[in-house]
Amino acid sequence: MAYPPGRTTVGREAIRALWERVLADRPRFEPEPPLPTLVGGDLALTSTPPRDGAGARAQVVRRQPDGSWLRVLDQPEFTPPRA
C-alpha cells in the first residue's frame, strides 16, 4: 500500500497496524464517486477523483477463486503532475 504519502506499507500486519493508527482518532471519511472500473480478465483497476482536487486514488484488484476481489495494489494518493 502506497501510504503514508511518499512511503509504502507492505504486508497484512503492517497494513492493519497502519489503519489502527489512522483510525484511532475516529476520522470522518466522505464517500467519493468512483470512476468507471476497468476490468481485464481477473484484474481490475478502480479509481476515484478526490473532492479536494488533490490528484487521484487508484487500486488494482485480482479476482479470487471464490469470485471475490482482493486488492493487490493500493495507491491512495496520486498528486497531479507539476507543470
C-alpha positions, -999 to 999 in steps of 0.1 A, spaced: 0 0 0 15 34 -10 7 51 22 16 73 40 25 96 11 60 90 -1 63 56 16 49 21 13 33 -2 38 37 -39 30 21 -70 44 -12 -77 61 0 -70 97 18 -37 87 -13 -25 68 -35 -35 98 -13 -16 122 -12 15 99 -51 16 98 -53 12 135 -32 43 139 -51 62 112 -85 53 127 -75 58 163 -88 94 162 -120 84 145 -116 105 113 -146 111 91 -143 99 55 -167 113 29 -176 90 1 -161 99 -33 -179 89 -65 -159 62 -84 -147 65 -119 -156 36 -142 -138 3 -132 -116 -11 -159 -117 -49 -160 -93 -72 -179 -98 -109 -171 -91 -114 -134 -76 -79 -129 -94 -46 -124 -84 -10 -119 -107 11 -97 -102 48 -90 -118 79 -76 -110 116 -81 -108 132 -46 -132 161 -40 -103 184 -29 -88 181 -64 -55 168 -49 -49 142 -76 -65 107 -77 -68 74 -58 -64 41 -75 -64 4 -66 -57 -28 -86 -77 -59 -76 -75 -96 -86 -104 -119 -87 -100 -148 -63 -111 -184 -70 -143 -179 -49 -153 -149 -71 -143 -122 -45 -118 -95 -53 -85 -90 -34 -67 -56 -35 -31 -62 -48 -20 -26 -53 -33 5 -35 -22 40 -43 -45 62 -21 -28 95 -31 -17 104 -66 -7 141 -69 -12 159 -102 20 164 -123 36 197 -118 36 219 -149 
